[in-house]
Amino acid sequence: MKTLQIGIFGLGTVGSSTVQILTCNRELVERQLGATTQISKICVRDTGKTRTVDTSNSILTSRPEDILLDPKIDIVVEVMGGIEKSKEIIEAAFKNGKHVVSANKDLIALYGKELSELAKQNNCHFFFEAAVAGGIPILRTLQSSLTGNHINKISGIVNGSTNYILTRMEIENLSLESIIEDAKALGYLEADPSADLDGLDAARKCAILASLGFHNLVKSNQVYVSGIRNISLEDIKQANKLGYKIKLLAIAENKKDGIVARVHPVLISQDHPLAGVQYEFNAVYVDGDYLGQTMYYGRGAGGNPTGSAVVGDIIALGRQVLAQTRPDLDYASMGDKAIIDIEDLDFSYYMRLETDLKEDQLADLLSKRDIKIRSIENVNLNEETSDTKKLEKPADKNEFVIITERVREKDFKKSIEELEKTSNSITVIRIEEDI
Ligand SMILES: NC(=O)c1ccc[n+]([C@@H]2O[C@H](COP(=O)([O-])OP(=O)(O)OC[C@H]3O[C@@H](n4cnc5c(N)ncnc54)[C@H](OP(=O)(O)O)[C@@H]3O)[C@@H](O)[C@H]2O)c1
């Protein structure tokens, strides 16, 4: 029986779980593969560090060439993260005829196409299911089970940290700032939380989902992105009163004239399945022309869920290697449809603003700018407004919550500029209605 030899780069959160699953579920893995497996080497930065998995049989190295130049190693698993060094390693792996599994969303969102082309040239397979939504099997689903459909739209909660923060704000009535510190202590946020809070991590996943879902190349720098830093508890409460939840969504749409790829906070109806996704969980909602809507839900990060996706890739890839199939690399044969600017899209908007204008003056100003109001409420007059808040606000200021009818984003932006002259506090959040 053939033995598939595996070399792993990285033995941190994901690498350790990958090794544990391959070891503990060895019999199951090998039965499905029809081959035995062997972890030949694991490359890390510091071979002296204490590890949570057994490394007693000298499989640790800090020399990449021990894996890359070992002719016996068939599969390279890259779970070390970062961009330039990982790219170098994966390129070298392909050039040496090794197949690659990676969990690296940052790298794939930027270089998925280039790396897939190199894999193809070298007749190597390249799998990266774990790069989007951790344990949720969404990429292979898009690439296999759903391929009979034109995928119209993909909407996902793909960043567990921000979903965790928004959920706790809502449930525990806490401010964003107070949860950020707690989330860091609990390991839900990095010491530098920018990639999560500013939506950049979700944008990378959005680019990969859009590329594979629509067979068109979308790079992460083509995704419109805006994070959750300006979402306040007051907005969450007001949205709830209006029948909405606030979520950070990654949204990709395949339109006739181009592709939309955007990550930003949205108000979605409380009845939508994505609205019920709480805490660190992820979900991806896919709309296909014959399929209709489906949702894929689960843990989007963490060692074991991500390791589960990595091992699933090792088995799927291993089967292809053993069957000597030609690599099927979607990224290597993608179209290049235009990307539609968010300014050319229509939305309804939620607005909360403090102004010295009266309701009729505000309505008049907006209507002169062709902004139609669907609902308006003076939340100063609302009984639930706290006494502290009333004290903080000057007596002549009104606070309004407005929902607009749909309007083109670029036109709306102009009207906001006008409003900003009358208000020093204005929050705007798009409402996601076609979902
Ligand atoms: N953590 C998650 O929940 C999750 C979810 C989905 C995807 N991912 C992706 O999975 C990858 C790994 O994440 P992780 O959380 O497991 O990272 P991690 O815990 O920081 O582990 C990184 C590992 O890579 C090793 N490493 C780093 N740079 C290296 C280098 N230049 N040469 C050799 N080894 C090096 C480190 O060695 P030392 O141990 O010696 O320092 C460590 O073992 C990333 O691409 C991440 O985006 C992670």
The ligand as an SDF file (V2000), in Angstrom:
LIG
                    3D

 48 52  0  0  0  0  0  0  0  0999 V2000
   -6.2670   30.1230   14.1190 N   0  0  0  0  0  0  0  0  0  0  0  0
   -7.4090   29.9900   13.4370 C   0  0  0  0  0  0  0  0  0  0  0  0
   -8.4900   29.8400   14.0010 O   0  0  0  0  0  0  0  0  0  0  0  0
   -7.3780   30.0120   11.9320 C   0  0  0  0  0  0  0  0  0  0  0  0
   -8.5930   29.8540   11.2180 C   0  0  0  0  0  0  0  0  0  0  0  0
   -8.5530   29.8220    9.8110 C   0  0  0  0  0  0  0  0  0  0  0  0
   -7.3450   29.9970    9.1550 C   0  0  0  0  0  0  0  0  0  0  0  0
   -6.2100   30.1960    9.8760 N   0  0  0  0  0  0  0  0  0  0  0  0
   -4.9470   30.3710    9.1550 C   0  0  0  0  0  0  0  0  0  0  0  0
   -4.0690   29.3110    9.4800 O   0  0  0  0  0  0  0  0  0  0  0  0
   -2.7160   29.7730    9.4760 C   0  0  0  0  0  0  0  0  0  0  0  0
   -2.0570   29.4460   10.8010 C   0  0  0  0  0  0  0  0  0  0  0  0
   -2.7260   30.1050   11.8530 O   0  0  0  0  0  0  0  0  0  0  0  0
   -2.4470   29.7340   13.3820 P   0  0  0  0  0  0  0  0  0  0  0  0
   -3.5140   30.4430   14.1600 O   0  0  0  0  0  0  0  0  0  0  0  0
   -2.2990   28.2800   13.5480 O   0  0  0  0  0  0  0  0  0  0  0  0
   -1.0550   30.4740   13.6160 O   0  0  0  0  0  0  0  0  0  0  0  0
   -0.0950   30.3560   14.8930 P   0  0  0  0  0  0  0  0  0  0  0  0
   -0.7980   29.7330   16.0350 O   0  0  0  0  0  0  0  0  0  0  0  0
    0.5340   31.6860   15.0770 O   0  0  0  0  0  0  0  0  0  0  0  0
    1.0550   29.3280   14.4110 O   0  0  0  0  0  0  0  0  0  0  0  0
    1.9690   29.6370   13.4160 C   0  0  0  0  0  0  0  0  0  0  0  0
    2.9610   28.5000   13.3170 C   0  0  0  0  0  0  0  0  0  0  0  0
    3.7980   28.7300   12.1950 O   0  0  0  0  0  0  0  0  0  0  0  0
    5.1570   28.6930   12.5830 C   0  0  0  0  0  0  0  0  0  0  0  0
    5.8750   29.6870   11.7850 N   0  0  0  0  0  0  0  0  0  0  0  0
    5.6210   31.0020   11.6480 C   0  0  0  0  0  0  0  0  0  0  0  0
    6.5000   31.5810   10.8120 N   0  0  0  0  0  0  0  0  0  0  0  0
    7.3440   30.5980   10.4190 C   0  0  0  0  0  0  0  0  0  0  0  0
    8.4670   30.5570    9.5690 C   0  0  0  0  0  0  0  0  0  0  0  0
    8.9040   31.6580    8.9500 N   0  0  0  0  0  0  0  0  0  0  0  0
    9.0990   29.3770    9.3700 N   0  0  0  0  0  0  0  0  0  0  0  0
    8.6480   28.2540    9.9980 C   0  0  0  0  0  0  0  0  0  0  0  0
    7.5810   28.2250   10.8130 N   0  0  0  0  0  0  0  0  0  0  0  0
    6.9470   29.3810   11.0310 C   0  0  0  0  0  0  0  0  0  0  0  0
    5.1860   29.0200   14.0590 C   0  0  0  0  0  0  0  0  0  0  0  0
    6.3560   28.4520   14.6380 O   0  0  0  0  0  0  0  0  0  0  0  0
    6.6380   28.5480   16.2180 P   0  0  0  0  0  0  0  0  0  0  0  0
    5.5980   27.6830   16.8590 O   0  0  0  0  0  0  0  0  0  0  0  0
    7.9960   27.9670   16.3900 O   0  0  0  0  0  0  0  0  0  0  0  0
    6.5240   29.9770   16.5910 O   0  0  0  0  0  0  0  0  0  0  0  0
    3.8770   28.3620   14.5330 C   0  0  0  0  0  0  0  0  0  0  0  0
    4.0920   27.0120   14.8400 O   0  0  0  0  0  0  0  0  0  0  0  0
   -2.7950   31.2620    9.1380 C   0  0  0  0  0  0  0  0  0  0  0  0
   -2.6380   31.4420    7.7490 O   0  0  0  0  0  0  0  0  0  0  0  0
   -4.2140   31.6450    9.5520 C   0  0  0  0  0  0  0  0  0  0  0  0
   -4.7130   32.7550    8.8390 O   0  0  0  0  0  0  0  0  0  0  0  0
   -6.1920   30.2070   11.2470 C   0  0  0  0  0  0  0  0  0  0  0  0
  1  2  1  0
  2  3  2  0
  2  4  1  0
  4  5  1  0
  4 48  2  0
  5  6  2  0
  6  7  1  0
  7  8  2  0
  8  9  1  0
  8 48  1  0
  9 10  1  0
  9 46  1  0
 10 11  1  0
 11 12  1  0
 11 44  1  0
 12 13  1  0
 13 14  1  0
 14 15  2  0
 14 16  1  0
 14 17  1  0
 17 18  1  0
 18 19  2  0
 18 20  1  0
 18 21  1  0
 21 22  1  0
 22 23  1  0
 23 24  1  0
 23 42  1  0
 24 25  1  0
 25 26  1  0
 25 36  1  0
 26 27  1  0
 26 35  1  0
 27 28  2  0
 28 29  1  0
 29 30  1  0
 29 35  2  0
 30 31  1  0
 30 32  2  0
 32 33  1  0
 33 34  2  0
 34 35  1  0
 36 37  1  0
 36 42  1  0
 37 38  1  0
 38 39  2  0
 38 40  1  0
 38 41  1  0
 42 43  1  0
 44 45  1  0
 44 46  1  0
 46 47  1  0
M  CHG  2   8   1  16  -1
M  END
$$$$
